[in-house]
Amino acid sequence: MKRLLFVLFFMSLWQSVFAYNYPAVAPSGQTLYYNIGDGGVTVTYPSSSSYWNGYSKPTGDLTIPDSVTFGGTTYAVTSIGNEAFKNCIGLTSVTIPNSVTSIGSGAFSGCSGLTSVTIPNSVTSIGSGVFSGCSGLTSVTIPNSVTSIGADAFENCSGLTTVHFNADSCTYAGGSDRAFYNCPNITTFTFGNNVKIIPDYLCYDMDSLTSVTIPNSVISIGHNFQSCDSLTSIIVDSENGVYDSRNNCNAIIETATNTLLTGCRNTTIPNTVTHIGNFAFAGCSGLMSVTIPNSVTSIGESAFAGCSGLASVTIPNTVTHIGNFAFSGCSGLTSVTIPNSVTSIGREALKNCSGLTTVHFNADSCTYAGYSYPNTYSAFSGCHNITTFIFGNNVMIIPNYLCYDMDGLTSVTIPNSVTSIGERAFENCSGLMSVTIPNSVTSIGSYAFSSCSGLTSVTIGNSVSSIGSDAFKNCSGLTSVTIPNSVMYIEGFAFRDCSGLTSVTLGSGVDHIGDDAFAGCIHLRSIVSKATYPPICFSGTFVGVPSYCTLTVPCGSLPYYSVQSPWDTQFPLKQEDCRTEYTLIVESADPTMGYVVGGGTARNGDTVVICAVGNPGYRFQRWQDGNTDSVRTVTVTGNATYTAYFAETVGVEDVADGEGVRVWSYDSRIHVVGAEGMDVNVYDMLGRRVNGKRKVESGKLELTVPAGVYLVRIGDLPARKVVVIRS
């Protein structure tokens, strides 16, 4: 027992002085130092305080063994510890055995003489700064077993020109502290045929990289290729093979200033890709067209941001999410189609796409298209040249902020499938002139059409139950608005400062009208309320509305309004006409012989003018009640039918019995005979004389007049005769 305690004490003392358990000579002749653990042996440095100071650093070509024997037990070498060979500048090459699964942080950092390293296909993790400052390295191969590469792993490897990246499923390559930071001379970066993921920042800021081939196995391209100033092409290996970079290549071309040159301009992403990562093609301003395959379900943040040359993009009907700024600054885009699969569009996803004129929005159930805090960041922010915005026939939701500030939009058709219009959906669309909200819509969100100053006509469907606050605020071009019976709530400020509004009709269902709902409507002259009981009004509902604006209320409801303020105190009350309304039917007994004018609905006691007109060759004869006046005024006392009868024209009609004067119509003229020396005046049905005073001479007078109905007066005869002239 005492011997065991002594051994443990000795080992503890040993480890406090030294960083290793056991030294051994490597197969290549160098002395190496090891720590023994439960899972195997870790290669380390000799001194816990000064690394290799005072010890002989390994030099030349080093081969690390796959196992060591200590105390009669053989241990596998499973890892190379942190800073194990730090600043061993005499090392020229290193061969790492297949037993090693991890290489610790800074393990070979500062080994400036190292020109070659072999990383076996057993290593899964390469620590941060592992080869930092290894300026002599010219080539490195990352095996397919690697799943993680630490930050700055190859930082300042200034001699590195070639990287072979075979890691099938590596998900991390240093993040923003990228694995190949400041490796300015890498000209060749190849991917193995089984690589699935190109992790973020793997190929970032590689100034000398000119060409990259992405294999068909890749399913995700992270934030990469930005600031690769010499990059002339990215060739995507599709199912049909690698495109010729001289013809229809799939390429991204950048200059030293991150603007793209002419040449390869079209990119087809292979159908194995399921996600286009953040910043994947950001800043590729020469990229002209992109075809995204049906395998892609999401487009990451800023994926194509700054691709100002992009003129065409096809988003497949598999994409559900378009990230923030995804196509921001794509000023070359003129048209875009949002497929019905999309459920969310990130804020400013198409910001400042100044060339965009047409949007086809087919997203059936998209619930997000930007947000508002403290400013509004809509998906199409800054797209002032959009003139056409077409909704698909199955769109159910117009999400918040969708068409915010589209001042070039002049008209929009909302399909019958839409059930809700979101907040600020069309705010500041100052060019919008008319809107019809279909019967399918049940709610209009706050600020939905606020400041649409060009809006002169709005039709609100009869399924809308609420109109949100500020929904039509500052729509100064509106002159009249009818609120359907389905609306119960008109929220505060809904029509505030609609200074052009002269008349408002409130449906019978309106129950609440919010604060300042119609405040500032300084030209409002008429409010017609269909509600029997007055809606509840909050403070300031009609502030600024002239006091002489008339409030008309339903028949029989005046006492209710008189009792409740502010209706009876703010505006003169007027009750709708309570008289019974009747229907007058005016018809021709034979439409081939003549036609009638007049009829419709009128209230009891009203007078209505009706008229009968004969067709060419026919004349009015009488009404069914015996009245022979072709133009007559009737008083409404109930529902009635008036039938006009016509007869064939014989050519002569008496003006007055016994006077011998005759008048008739023929060949678009009025003929008068037997009235020698008499004055003849002809009047139209508005009482206007259509001829100068004419005297009948030589026994006959002919007057040519336009087709119509006329009153002929001859001399002082009391009789009147209406003559029909038809061309």
C-alpha positions, 0 to 999 in steps of 0.5 A: 500500500505504501509503494502504491502511494509512493508511485502515485505521488511520484507521478503527480510530481512528474506531471507538475514539472513535465507536460508528458507521461512518457517519451519515445523515439518515433519511427523517423528518429525524433523523440516525441512525448506522450500523455496516456489517457483512458482512451489512448495516447495524446502527442504533446510537448515536453515542458508544461511551462516552456513547451520545447525550450531546453528540449531538442525540437523535432526536425526534418520529416516526421512520422508519428507512430500509430501506437506506443508501449509503456509499462508493458502496455501498448496504447494507440496514438489517438490525438495530437494535443494542443500546441504539441509542435508549436514553433517547431520550425525545423519540421519539413513534413509530417505524416499522421497515422490512421489511429489519430481522430483529432488534432488539437488547437495550434498543434503545428502553429508557427512551423514555418518550414513545414512543406507537407502534411498528411492528414489521415482519413480517421481525423474528425476534427481539426482544432483552431489555429492548427497550421497557423503560420505554416508559410511553407505549406503549398498543398493540403488535403482535408479527408472525408472524415473531417466534420469540423475545422477550427477557426483560423486553422490555416491562418497566414499559410501564405505559401498555400496554393492548393486545397483538396476538400474531401470532407463529406459532411463538414458543417463548420470551417471556422465561422467568421474566423474562417479556416483559411484566413489570409491565405492569399495565394490559393489558386486551386480549391477542389471539392471531392465528389461526395461533399454534401455541405460547403460550410460558411466561410470556407472559401471566403476572401481567397484573392487568387482563386480563379475557378471552383467546381461544385460537385453534384453531391452538394446539398447546401452552399453556405456563406462563401465566395464573397471577396474572392477577387480573382474568381472567374467561374464557379462551375456547377456539376449538374446531372448533365455534367460540368458546363463549358465555361466558354459557353453556357457556364454556371459561373460567378465572375468577380473583379478585385472590386467585387463587380462581375465581368462579362463571360460566364453569367448563368447559374444552374444549381444542381437538384441535390441542393436543398438550401441556398445558404446565407450570402451564397452568391452575395455581391456577384453583380455580373450574374445574369440568370439563376435557375433554382431546382425543385429540391430547394426549400429555402433561400438564405439571408442575402443569398443573392444580395447585390447581384445587380446584373441578375435579370432573371430568377426562377423560384420553384414551387418547393421554396417555403422561405425567402430570407432577409435581403435575399435579392436585395439590390438586384436592380436588373430584375424586372419581374419575379414570381413568388410561388404558392409554396412560400409561407414567409418572405424576409424583411427587405428580401427584394429591397431596392430592386429598382428595375422591378416592374411586375410581381406575380404573387401566388403564395396561397398562405404567406403570413410574413412579408416584413415588419415595422419597428421602428421603421417599416421594413417590407419585402419590397422596400424601395421598389418604386417602379412596380406598376403591376402586382398580380395576385394568384386566384388561390391567395388567401392572405395579403400579409402585412407590409406586402405592397408598402410604399409601392407608389408606382402601383396604379391598380390592383385586383384582389381575388375572391379567395382573399380573406384578410388584408394585413396591416400596412399592406398597401400603405403609401401606394399613392398611385393607386386609384381604385380598389375593390375589396371582394366579399370574401374579405372579413377584415381590413388591417390597420393602415392597410390603405393609409396615405393612398392619396390617389385613391378615388374609389373604394368598394368594400365587400359585404363580408368585412366585419371590421375596418382597422385603425388608420385603414384609409387615413389620408386618402384625400382623393376619396369623395364618397364611401359606403360601409356595408351592413356586415361591418360592426367596428370602424376603428379609430382614425380609419378615415382620418384626414380624408379631406376630399370625402363629401359623403359617407354611408354607414351600414346597418351593422355599424355598432362602434366608431372609434376615436377620430375615425372621420376627424379632419374630413373637412368637406364632409357634407352628408352622413347617411346611417342605416342603423336604427340605433346610433352607433357608439361614438368615441371622443373626436370621431367627427372632429373637424367635420363641418357642423352643417353636415347632414346626418340622415337616419332610417325611417322611424329611428329619429327619436333614438338619435335625438336621445343620444349624443353626439349625433343630435348635437353635432349635426342637423338630423334628417330622417329618411323618407318614410313614405311607401315606395311603389313600382311603375311599369311602363310598357309598349303593347307592340315594341315593333310599332313604338317604345316607351320611356319612364317608370321605375320606383317612386314614393307615394305622392310623387309625380312621374313623367312617362312618354310613348314614341312611335317607330317609323311608319307608326304613331302613338294612339293611346294609353290603356286608360284612354289617355291620348297624351303621348307625354303625360305626368302621373301621380304615384298612389300605388303599384301601377302599369301603363301600356302604350298602344300604337297605330300605323301612320296614315299621313294626315292628322287633324290639329283641331276639328273644324279648322281644316288644318292638317299636320303629319310627319314623313321623311324626317320632316314635319308637314303643315297644310291648310294654315295659310297665313298662320304662324307655326312654332315647333318645340322639343320635349324640354320646351325649347323652340327648334325653329324660328317663327314661320308663317305658312305660305302658299298653303304648305310648310315643311320643316326638317328636324332631328328625330324626336318628339315635338309639340307643334303650335299653329297660330292661336289655336288652343290645340297641341299636337305631338308629332314623331319624326324618325330618321 
